[in-house]
Amino acid sequence: MEAPAAPHNPAESGSVQIVVTSPEQMRELGRRLAKLLRAGDLVMLSGELGAGKTTLTRGLGEGLGVRGAVTSPTFVIARVHPSLGDGPPLVHVDAYRLSGGLDEMEDLDLDVSLPESVVVVEWGEGKVEELTEDRLQVVIHRAVGDTTDEVRHMTITGVGERWASADLSMLAA
């Protein structure tokens, strides 16, 4: 007997599965992803500690051509990296220590920054979805425990009309 098919979520526009085997490949994926992004885009990153969320964001910053080293904003909560060219700035948020959902996130004025920036939120699940109906959800899985395994299994899903016609398969190249 076959299992019933999972219900299709019409808000999900498509997804791609990617395997990354090194930090450099994660940065390169970020550089490729940057080519798809534009001002107003929200990218939500989920994954265990050490999964590569900041490494991916570092590649995004390189691809977007922003100023400043992209490092984890854990203790400052958010960093703005202005564009060195005519592209959008990168707003990098770490919501790990924020527990109040969108109410607490409002203090960061992300709703003000979003229209003219690319906003990347680490640990944003359940906290920033209300900012926009359109977002890119990136889930990174890695082996947990005492391991030196660099392999990461990623699922990148476009949600909303913005991503309905985007070809996410080019990220797997």
ROMARFI-418946 format. One line per field, with one value per residue (C-alpha): residue in one letter; chain; x, y negated, z negated. Coordinates in Angstrom, 3 decimals, padded with zeros to 6 digits. Example, Ala and Ser with C-alpha at 12.3 -4.5 7.8 and 13.67 -1.06 7.14 Angstrom:
<pts>
rest <- A | S .
kette <- A | A .
X <- 012.300 | 013.670 .
Y <- 004.500 | 001.060 .
Z <- -007.800 | -007.140 .
</pts>
This chain:
<pts>
rest <- M | E | A | P | A | A | P | H | N | P | A | E | S | G | S | V | Q | I | V | V | T | S | P | E | Q | M | R | E | L | G | R | R | L | A | K | L | L | R | A | G | D | L | V | M | L | S | G | E | L | G | A | G | K | T | T | L | T | R | G | L | G | E | G | L | G | V | R | G | A | V | T | S | P | T | F | V | I | A | R | V | H | P | S | L | G | D | G | P | P | L | V | H | V | D | A | Y | R | L | S | G | G | L | D | E | M | E | D | L | D | L | D | V | S | L | P | E | S | V | V | V | V | E | W | G | E | G | K | V | E | E | L | T | E | D | R | L | Q | V | V | I | H | R | A | V | G | D | T | T | D | E | V | R | H | M | T | I | T | G | V | G | E | R | W | A | S | A | D | L | S | M | L | A | A .
kette <- A | A | A | A | A | A | A | A | A | A | A | A | A | A | A | A | A | A | A | A | A | A | A | A | A | A | A | A | A | A | A | A | A | A | A | A | A | A | A | A | A | A | A | A | A | A | A | A | A | A | A | A | A | A | A | A | A | A | A | A | A | A | A | A | A | A | A | A | A | A | A | A | A | A | A | A | A | A | A | A | A | A | A | A | A | A | A | A | A | A | A | A | A | A | A | A | A | A | A | A | A | A | A | A | A | A | A | A | A | A | A | A | A | A | A | A | A | A | A | A | A | A | A | A | A | A | A | A | A | A | A | A | A | A | A | A | A | A | A | A | A | A | A | A | A | A | A | A | A | A | A | A | A | A | A | A | A | A | A | A | A | A | A | A | A | A | A | A | A | A | A | A | A .
X <- 000.000 | 001.415 | 001.680 | -000.568 | 001.181 | 002.057 | -000.333 | 001.086 | 001.582 | 000.640 | 002.808 | 005.904 | 007.170 | 009.813 | 012.820 | 016.211 | 018.337 | 022.082 | 024.985 | 027.961 | 031.202 | 033.419 | 033.269 | 034.561 | 031.676 | 029.275 | 030.750 | 030.529 | 026.875 | 026.353 | 027.982 | 025.670 | 022.630 | 023.518 | 022.922 | 019.243 | 018.723 | 017.517 | 016.437 | 013.409 | 014.419 | 014.282 | 016.442 | 015.814 | 018.651 | 018.028 | 020.467 | 022.362 | 025.253 | 028.195 | 026.032 | 027.441 | 024.827 | 027.405 | 029.725 | 026.854 | 026.107 | 029.794 | 029.484 | 026.269 | 028.110 | 030.910 | 028.400 | 026.461 | 029.672 | 029.116 | 031.549 | 032.927 | 033.735 | 030.602 | 030.897 | 028.341 | 026.211 | 025.314 | 026.262 | 025.194 | 022.029 | 022.257 | 024.875 | 024.358 | 026.877 | 026.512 | 026.968 | 030.293 | 028.499 | 024.936 | 023.463 | 021.436 | 022.997 | 023.057 | 021.380 | 022.627 | 020.584 | 021.150 | 017.853 | 019.241 | 018.993 | 015.668 | 012.664 | 009.862 | 009.025 | 008.139 | 007.472 | 011.097 | 012.266 | 010.399 | 013.045 | 015.493 | 013.304 | 013.664 | 010.368 | 011.977 | 015.220 | 013.622 | 012.393 | 015.871 | 018.055 | 018.672 | 017.883 | 019.385 | 018.122 | 019.837 | 017.565 | 014.579 | 012.071 | 008.895 | 010.149 | 010.243 | 007.788 | 005.308 | 007.722 | 006.806 | 004.877 | 007.887 | 011.047 | 013.749 | 014.048 | 017.414 | 017.659 | 021.128 | 021.553 | 024.883 | 026.093 | 025.879 | 028.125 | 031.892 | 032.583 | 034.807 | 032.308 | 032.062 | 029.095 | 025.978 | 022.607 | 020.647 | 017.107 | 016.430 | 012.748 | 011.180 | 007.995 | 005.548 | 004.984 | 008.494 | 009.991 | 007.246 | 009.263 | 012.772 | 014.992 | 016.533 | 018.062 | 020.891 | 022.116 | 022.955 | 025.400 .
Y <- 000.000 | -003.380 | -006.215 | -009.144 | -012.010 | -014.950 | -017.852 | -020.492 | -023.867 | -026.404 | -029.028 | -026.912 | -027.691 | -025.006 | -023.611 | -022.162 | -019.667 | -020.325 | -018.462 | -020.585 | -018.910 | -021.816 | -025.357 | -026.676 | -024.959 | -026.576 | -030.016 | -029.320 | -028.364 | -031.697 | -033.511 | -031.686 | -032.393 | -036.101 | -036.214 | -035.380 | -037.935 | -041.508 | -044.273 | -043.183 | -039.533 | -037.698 | -034.601 | -032.438 | -030.105 | -027.112 | -024.507 | -023.272 | -025.193 | -024.876 | -023.909 | -026.675 | -029.440 | -032.211 | -030.654 | -030.686 | -034.319 | -035.204 | -033.909 | -035.906 | -039.045 | -038.332 | -037.735 | -040.893 | -042.934 | -044.380 | -046.122 | -044.538 | -041.030 | -038.943 | -037.354 | -035.916 | -038.703 | -036.584 | -039.205 | -042.308 | -040.624 | -042.409 | -043.887 | -046.005 | -045.590 | -048.462 | -047.703 | -048.675 | -049.089 | -049.693 | -046.557 | -046.280 | -046.274 | -043.014 | -042.951 | -039.899 | -038.979 | -036.269 | -035.630 | -032.797 | -034.756 | -036.367 | -034.512 | -037.018 | -036.365 | -039.291 | -041.608 | -041.392 | -041.499 | -044.793 | -046.516 | -045.760 | -047.639 | -044.817 | -045.824 | -049.195 | -047.655 | -044.895 | -046.880 | -048.197 | -045.378 | -041.671 | -040.468 | -037.175 | -035.835 | -032.950 | -031.075 | -033.039 | -030.199 | -031.104 | -034.671 | -036.538 | -034.875 | -037.704 | -040.220 | -039.119 | -036.422 | -035.886 | -034.324 | -031.813 | -029.132 | -027.419 | -024.382 | -022.958 | -019.487 | -018.179 | -015.207 | -016.007 | -014.914 | -014.541 | -014.503 | -016.207 | -015.452 | -018.510 | -017.156 | -019.314 | -018.360 | -021.462 | -022.173 | -025.574 | -026.390 | -029.419 | -030.585 | -033.032 | -034.713 | -036.220 | -032.738 | -031.145 | -031.425 | -031.337 | -028.505 | -027.273 | -024.287 | -026.548 | -026.574 | -022.878 | -023.492 .
Z <- 000.000 | 001.025 | -001.432 | -000.573 | 001.165 | -001.008 | -000.506 | 001.819 | 000.222 | 002.920 | 001.207 | 001.899 | 005.369 | 005.633 | 003.915 | 004.665 | 002.740 | 002.633 | 001.041 | -000.022 | -001.089 | -002.211 | -003.593 | -000.245 | 001.566 | -000.927 | -000.165 | 003.570 | 003.149 | 001.398 | 004.326 | 006.783 | 004.618 | 004.553 | 008.326 | 007.710 | 004.941 | 005.165 | 002.819 | 000.806 | 000.533 | -002.780 | -003.244 | -006.314 | -007.331 | -009.598 | -010.827 | -013.843 | -015.366 | -013.008 | -010.040 | -007.835 | -008.006 | -008.427 | -005.822 | -003.324 | -004.245 | -003.776 | -000.198 | 000.250 | -000.851 | 001.621 | 004.410 | 003.575 | 003.378 | -000.087 | -002.423 | -005.547 | -006.628 | -007.085 | -010.510 | -012.893 | -014.381 | -017.441 | -020.005 | -018.088 | -016.712 | -013.334 | -011.018 | -007.913 | -005.097 | -002.592 | 001.090 | 002.665 | 006.004 | 007.095 | 005.511 | 002.333 | -001.131 | -003.083 | -006.498 | -008.428 | -011.506 | -014.097 | -015.878 | -018.040 | -021.292 | -020.417 | -021.742 | -021.338 | -017.697 | -015.465 | -018.431 | -019.489 | -015.876 | -015.352 | -017.473 | -014.659 | -012.112 | -009.589 | -008.022 | -007.224 | -005.919 | -003.853 | -000.804 | 000.061 | -001.308 | -001.116 | -004.642 | -005.817 | -009.140 | -010.888 | -013.327 | -011.990 | -011.768 | -013.649 | -014.118 | -010.801 | -008.432 | -008.951 | -007.421 | -003.900 | -002.069 | 000.208 | -001.159 | -000.523 | -003.193 | -003.469 | -005.739 | -006.362 | -007.881 | -009.100 | -011.095 | -014.803 | -017.623 | -017.669 | -013.957 | -011.413 | -008.642 | -006.379 | -004.365 | -004.479 | -003.008 | -002.088 | -001.020 | 000.518 | 000.928 | 002.562 | 000.875 | 002.429 | 005.755 | 005.914 | 006.209 | 008.359 | 011.580 | 010.120 | 011.331 | 008.093 | 009.900 | 011.100 | 007.487 | 007.713 | 010.585 .
</pts>
